[in-house]
Amino acid sequence: MDFDKIKEVVAEQLGVDVAELTKETSLKDDLNADSLDLFQIIMSLEEEFGIEIPTEDTENINTIGDIEEYLNKRSEEA
């Protein structure tokens, strides 16, 4: 998956600078994302990449790198 596209989605949803985001950036700790923010990020990712992300899968997503890893895994399964 395109890491830059993932960063763009996160930055747009949270109103942060794309340049500040790395694979290690924590959505909750570094970006102060709450559950609604996370839900909106997941919805945007689903729309952007044309996939459905089950709610239980989001429990293991803590960093932007986790999002990339998850999406890569999903694309390999498809």
C-alpha positions as CSV (number, residue, x, y, z in Angstrom):
1,M,0.0,0.0,0.0
2,D,1.1,3.6,-0.6
3,F,2.4,4.9,2.7
4,D,2.2,8.5,1.6
5,K,-1.5,8.0,0.8
6,I,-2.0,6.6,4.3
7,K,-0.3,9.6,5.8
8,E,-2.4,11.9,3.7
9,V,-5.6,10.3,5.0
10,V,-4.5,10.5,8.7
11,A,-3.2,14.1,8.3
12,E,-6.5,15.2,6.7
13,Q,-8.7,13.5,9.3
14,L,-6.6,14.9,12.3
15,G,-5.6,18.2,10.8
16,V,-1.9,17.6,11.2
17,D,1.1,18.1,8.9
18,V,1.9,15.1,6.7
19,A,5.6,15.8,7.1
20,E,5.4,15.1,10.8
21,L,4.0,11.6,10.4
22,T,6.2,8.5,10.4
23,K,5.6,4.8,10.7
24,E,6.2,5.1,14.5
25,T,3.7,7.9,15.0
26,S,1.1,6.8,17.5
27,L,-2.4,7.7,16.6
28,K,-3.5,8.1,20.3
29,D,-0.3,9.1,22.1
30,D,1.3,11.4,19.5
31,L,-1.7,12.7,17.6
32,N,-4.3,12.6,20.5
33,A,-6.8,10.7,18.3
34,D,-9.9,9.6,20.2
35,S,-12.2,6.8,19.2
36,L,-14.3,9.0,16.9
37,D,-11.1,10.2,15.1
38,L,-10.0,6.6,14.7
39,F,-13.4,5.6,13.3
40,Q,-13.2,8.5,10.8
41,I,-9.6,7.4,9.8
42,I,-10.8,3.8,9.2
43,M,-13.8,5.0,7.2
44,S,-11.5,7.2,5.0
45,L,-9.1,4.3,4.5
46,E,-11.9,2.0,3.5
47,E,-13.1,4.5,0.9
48,E,-9.6,5.3,-0.3
49,F,-8.4,1.7,-0.7
50,G,-11.8,0.1,-1.6
51,I,-11.8,-2.4,1.3
52,E,-13.8,-3.1,4.4
53,I,-12.0,-3.1,7.8
54,P,-13.8,-5.1,10.4
55,T,-14.1,-3.3,13.8
56,E,-12.2,-6.1,15.6
57,D,-9.2,-5.6,13.3
58,T,-8.9,-2.0,14.4
59,E,-8.0,-3.0,18.0
60,N,-4.4,-3.8,16.9
61,I,-3.9,-0.5,15.0
62,N,-1.9,1.9,17.2
63,T,0.6,3.5,14.8
64,I,0.6,4.7,11.2
65,G,3.0,1.8,10.5
66,D,0.3,-0.6,11.9
67,I,-2.1,0.8,9.3
68,E,0.3,0.1,6.5
69,E,1.1,-3.4,7.8
70,Y,-2.6,-4.2,8.1
71,L,-3.4,-2.9,4.6
72,N,-0.4,-4.8,3.1
73,K,-1.6,-8.0,4.7
74,R,-5.1,-7.5,3.5
75,S,-3.9,-6.8,-0.1
76,E,-1.9,-10.0,-0.1
77,E,-4.9,-12.0,1.0
78,A,-7.1,-10.5,-1.7
